[in-house]
Amino acid sequence: MGFEMSLIENKLNLSTLLVLFTALVFTACDGGKSDYNPANEKVVGETIAELTLPPNVPAPIDPHRAATKQIVNMEVLEQEGTMTDGVTYTYWTFGGSVPGQFIRIREGDEVEFHLKNHPDNKFAHNIDLHAVTGPGGGAASSFTAPGHETVFSFKALNPGLYVYHCATAPVGMHIANGMYGLILVEPKGGLPKVDREYYVMQGDFYTAGRNGEAGHQPFDMDKALAENPDYVVFNGSVGAIAGDNALKAKVGETVRLFVGNGGPNLVSSFHVIGEIFDEVSVEGGDMINRNVQTTLIPAGGAAMVTFKVEVPGSLHLVDHSIFRAFNKGALGSIVVTGDEDKKIYSGLMEDKVYMAEGGRSLTLPSKGSNETTAGSKAERIDMGANVYKNLCQACHQPDGKGMKGVFPPLAKSDYFANDHNKAISAIVHGLSGKITVNGEVYNSAMPAQSLSDEEVANVVTYLLNSFGNKGGEVSPDQVKKVRSSGAADKGGH
């Protein structure tokens, strides 16, 4: 019995030593920061906080600077803006943009927040900052009528990336109209240095008209309650960070994205096509996940993602709930310039016909086969409409207007207006290189489509007689002639 007790006592002593050793290791790794309490840090001096419009962020905080008093001046503006080409919407904004201005402070800072509601606004507003420890995240102290200014202060206690939003009733409507943004509380000592930082925030919008319906569109409460948005976008509108507005980087640079999700309803599955996140600050907090393909960002949440760009090209930012990206607008780009590295990415090496073992070569349907052929122009248009719906509209959109900076419009298109063979060639041979459509330059790539001559004739005829185009008809024989030319269209004006 005494021998057994001795063993138990030794095990307990070893366990105690292990616990103490582990605690010492964590304290050492923390650099003594466990003794740091931002609530007690002395505030030295004051300054006007730098605020930036998306996709820009303020400069990183000097890792050696003391905690200071930061004065934040933010104005609420209700203003009309463009949701997508031909569609306007009345946004409610913090600082005149959706998302609102980016705020960058440091843990231990004292923030004196001034919320100003422009006299021309129609509604009262307030602000709830998720970085605030206090009633309503500041909302209880910032209810602000048009033409008024309210002031409150808070101590930044917790480092992280946090959402702020309006919390005036009906809260969902205020958020759905664009009243959200991000506040970064840098840890004492700062974040690791990177080459570029950008501000991206997703939001879902609910309009009385369907996606792409022209004119000024008001907010639709029934769609919002059903959580059925017409638009899911980055930075407030379709194409806000695509085309000429795309983010920029160079090969070899490290990029940090501060990504938020204003909601009000949808969870984001954030993904960058062609990259892997080296590090993700999960939900904007201390937990770091590495080598991540797609990260979930809840409504009212955020994440910091960091990655090094290794090869040139266009990297596409998407919500990987993918119909939101290609049909509702959650699509952006980072254009990376620099030298290629064939060891990392070769590009296309070979394109050849493949026939499965024991199979036979593919023969496209033609007249005389079992394929249904159009007996009139009207039938050709009807049959072409089905081809368009099943194959084309995901990129070029149901209204044919395409996606600004990414997929060119087919509506009122001057690209094939006087030369129908251009439309045929794009389908049967593919299309790459820069083209100019309705005065805008596009540089995406369209692969050749596996359609019969009849199907191509039908869909091109449908396009010619739809979306405000001039009309006309294409025959299968005309398609056959273009197909036999065998040359892919390399773009041009």
Secondary structure, DSSP 8 states (H G I E B T S, - for coil): -HHHHHHHHHHHHHHHHHHHHHHHHHHHHTTTGGG--GGG-----EEE--EE-TT-------TT----EEEEEEEEEEEEEEEETTEEEEEEEESSSSS--EEEEETT-EEEEEEEE-TT--S-B--EETT--SGGGGGGG--B-TT-EEEEEEE--S-EEEEEE--SSSHHHHHHTT-EEEEEEE-TT-----SEEEEEEEEEE-BSS-TT--EE--B-HHHHHTT--SEEEETTSTTTTSGGG-EEEETT-EEEEEEEEEESS--EEEEEET--EEEEEGGGSS-EEEEESEEEE-TTEEEEEEEE--S-EEEEEEESSTHHHHHHS-EEEEEEES---TTT------------TT--------TTSSS---SSHHHHHHHHHHHIIIIIHHHH-TTS--BTTTB---TT-SSSSS-HHHHHHHHHT-B-S-EEETTEEE---B------HHHHHHHHHHHHTSTT-------HHHHHHHHHH---B--B-
